[in-house]
Amino acid sequence: MSWEIQFRKTEAQLDIKLASFLNPQSFANVDHLENDINRLLDELTEIIDGAEQKISSSPSFALQHKVSRHRDVLSDYYSQFKRAKEKSRASKNRVDLLGSVRNDIEAYRNKSFSNEQVLNKENDKLKSSHNLADQAIKIAMDTQESLRFQRSLYKGINKRFLELGQKFPMLNSLIGRIQIRKRRDSLIMGVVIGFYTVIDVAISSKKTHRSRGCLRRTRRIVNAQTPEEGRRLFFCSKWVICGVILASLLVINLFNVPTASKNSQTLHFFLHCIFLFQIYSHWKQVRRLQPLFNDGVWFDNPPRGWDFCSICHTHRPPRSHHCPLCDACILKRNHHCHFTGVCIGLGNQRNFVFFLFWIILACCYGLLLCAPLLSKHYMPLELSWRVLFGYFLPPFYIFMPLFGYSTWSGSFVMVTVAAQLASLLFASALFQHQLRLILNNQTDYDHRKKNFSYSKGSAFNLRLIFGPYPILAFLSVFIPRLNVRSRERDCIYGRPQYTKIM
């Protein structure tokens, strides 16, 4: 008998046993069914091991693929059986728990209490409730009297302030400016609290997030290893970028734009539109041109440079690597960018470089406008411990208004400037690294292995990514979807003399 026929017969018996195990008539037969399922799983394991020993003497790629497929089916059976055991145990525990509760209820009902004892207990409870209600009413009356006294006191203070304001106009204008700043602080705090509340509600609304602890959820999101965790990290990174952009726009429009002239206000509005359009357009273009390789190519004798992906079970072109977050092989894979949610590689590296370029310009623009506001709204620059802690230790930004060293609006400006500076440093480092890889025609894998075999000179490597025409390359900075006629489209692996798209 062939091992495949034996495997299918045992598999059919296992399906019947699993169906009976998932819907048992009583819990008395569960242990017997569990032993039978374990025995059938051991038989399937022995059949597959025997098949692997048979094909080891005469290796064939088709037989190896067939055995690996049966091995995957067996692993699915193991996982399904494990889930079924957990479900059965939970059902049994629930039945036992409900049975014990029913027994307790019946035992309580069987107890005989006299009517007099029951009435006495109810009377005592009513008396204690009346005493608590009297105490609560007394506390409420005292609170009401104290509030009335405070209200009359505040009215007298307000009346005196109004009299002083009428006598001294400068004091009246000072009070008006204080009220304006107070309203501005309230507006900024409301926007910040509302923004982070929306983010927290959006993240915690998912069932998977509610069922996990905060520290464990954060650790799994930062160290993403699966496509689902990669999507969560992309969701958080996307909101970080949006938060920095919205905070910068809020600071500039509240502090810089109102005091500027009409022409300067028009210029600021034009620059805001340019930066937002270019950053979003290049970000969208990077996601649209994701270099996935989903052709599913099989070769008995693969071309030179092609290798086999053990996860996708297909042959892939040279310089392609599997991404666990995208769950696919990526052409000329560089790295996985969590801010765009896709891998950077063939076709979208140019737009990714321009995306970083516009982020750097936007951060420089924001720092140029927001940094001078710190000495006025946050804390004046001087040599003291207070300034050292307030400017160079980010956790203390939020405590400065509580200690009276700055206002809430100044603290918000400081947080915004720190976020802009961090974004500028991170984007500049990544931009410099990407330019160095482009000049050497390398990926991150080639850079780590110090492989320069794909480089044909800096000029050729630049034309390979940005196109052979400098004018089109310059215009593509402002027009993300411009066709620069790059040779990268015709040579998907960077070596035109060896491999081309077929």
Residue pairs with C-beta under 8 A, 6 or more apart in sequence:
3 47
3 50
3 51
3 54
4 66
6 47
7 44
7 47
7 48
7 70
10 40
10 43
10 44
10 47
11 44
11 73
11 77
13 40
14 37
14 40
14 41
14 44
14 77
17 33
17 36
17 37
17 40
18 37
18 77
18 80
18 81
18 84
20 29
20 33
21 30
21 33
21 34
21 37
21 81
21 84
21 88
22 84
22 87
22 88
24 30
24 33
24 88
27 88
27 92
27 95
30 88
30 92
34 85
37 81
41 74
41 77
41 78
41 81
44 74
44 77
45 74
48 67
48 70
48 71
48 74
51 67
51 70
52 67
55 63
55 64
55 67
61 300
65 313
68 313
161 175
164 171
165 171
165 172
165 175
166 172
181 407
181 409
184 254
184 409
185 407
185 408
185 409
187 254
188 250
188 254
188 408
188 409
188 412
189 408
189 412
191 250
192 412
195 243
195 246
199 239
203 209
203 235
203 236
204 210
209 217
212 220
220 229
221 229
221 232
221 233
221 236
222 233
223 229
224 230
224 232
224 233
224 325
224 338
225 324
225 325
226 324
226 325
227 324
227 325
227 326
227 327
229 325
230 324
230 325
230 326
230 336
230 338
230 341
231 341
233 338
234 338
234 339
234 340
234 341
237 338
237 339
237 341
238 339
238 341
241 339
243 419
244 416
244 419
244 420
244 423
245 276
245 279
245 362
247 412
247 415
247 416
247 419
248 362
248 366
248 370
248 416
248 420
249 272
250 416
251 366
251 369
251 370
251 373
251 412
251 413
251 416
252 268
252 272
252 366
252 369
252 370
254 409
255 370
255 373
255 377
255 413
256 268
256 369
256 370
256 373
257 264
257 265
257 268
260 268
271 365
275 358
275 361
275 362
275 365
278 354
278 358
278 478
278 480
279 355
279 358
279 359
279 362
281 480
281 481
282 351
282 352
282 354
282 355
282 358
282 480
283 339
283 340
283 355
284 480
285 348
285 351
285 480
285 481
286 337
286 340
286 342
286 344
286 348
286 351
286 352
286 355
287 340
287 341
287 342
288 348
289 347
289 348
289 351
290 326
290 342
290 343
290 348
291 330
291 331
291 332
291 333
291 343
291 345
291 346
291 347
291 348
292 326
292 328
292 329
292 330
292 331
293 316
293 317
293 320
293 328
293 329
293 330
293 331
294 328
295 314
296 312
296 314
297 314
297 315
297 316
298 314
298 315
299 306
299 315
302 308
302 315
303 499
304 498
305 317
305 318
305 493
305 498
305 499
306 315
306 316
306 317
306 318
307 315
307 316
307 318
308 314
308 315
308 316
309 315
309 316
309 322
309 329
311 322
312 322
312 328
312 329
314 329
316 322
316 329
317 331
317 492
317 493
317 499
318 493
318 495
318 498
318 499
319 331
319 332
319 333
319 443
319 445
319 446
319 454
319 493
319 494
320 329
320 330
320 331
320 332
320 333
321 329
321 330
321 333
321 445
322 328
322 329
322 330
323 329
323 330
323 333
323 336
323 343
325 336
325 343
326 336
326 342
326 343
330 343
330 345
330 346
331 345
331 346
331 347
331 492
331 493
332 345
332 346
332 443
332 492
332 493
332 494
333 343
333 344
333 345
333 443
333 445
334 343
334 344
334 345
334 349
334 434
334 437
334 443
334 444
335 343
335 344
335 444
336 342
336 343
336 344
337 343
337 344
337 352
340 352
340 355
342 348
344 352
345 443
346 488
346 492
347 488
347 489
349 434
349 438
349 465
350 465
350 466
350 476
350 484
350 486
351 480
352 434
353 431
353 434
353 435
353 438
353 465
354 476
354 477
354 480
356 427
356 430
356 431
356 434
357 431
357 477
359 423
359 427
360 424
360 427
360 428
360 431
363 420
363 421
363 423
363 424
363 427
364 424
366 416
366 420
367 417
367 420
367 421
367 424
370 413
370 416
370 417
370 420
371 417
373 410
373 413
374 381
374 391
374 410
374 413
374 414
374 417
375 381
377 406
377 407
377 409
377 410
377 413
378 390
378 400
378 406
378 407
378 410
378 411
378 413
378 414
379 386
379 387
379 390
379 391
379 400
379 405
379 406
379 410
380 387
381 387
381 391
386 405
389 396
390 396
390 397
390 400
390 405
390 406
390 414
391 414
394 415
394 418
397 411
397 414
397 415
397 418
398 411
398 415
400 406
400 410
400 411
400 414
401 407
401 408
401 410
401 411
406 414
437 443
437 444
437 447
438 461
438 462
438 465
439 458
439 461
439 462
440 446
440 447
440 452
440 455
440 461
441 454
441 455
441 456
441 460
441 461
441 464
441 494
442 451
442 452
442 454
442 455
445 451
446 452
446 454
454 494
454 495
455 461
463 486
463 487
464 486
464 487
464 488
464 491
464 494
465 486
465 488
466 473
466 476
466 484
466 486
467 473
467 476
467 484
467 485
467 486
468 485
468 486
468 487
469 484
469 485
472 482
472 483
472 484
472 485
473 484
475 482
476 482
476 484
487 496
488 494
490 496
490 500
490 501
491 499
491 500
492 499
492 500
492 501
493 499
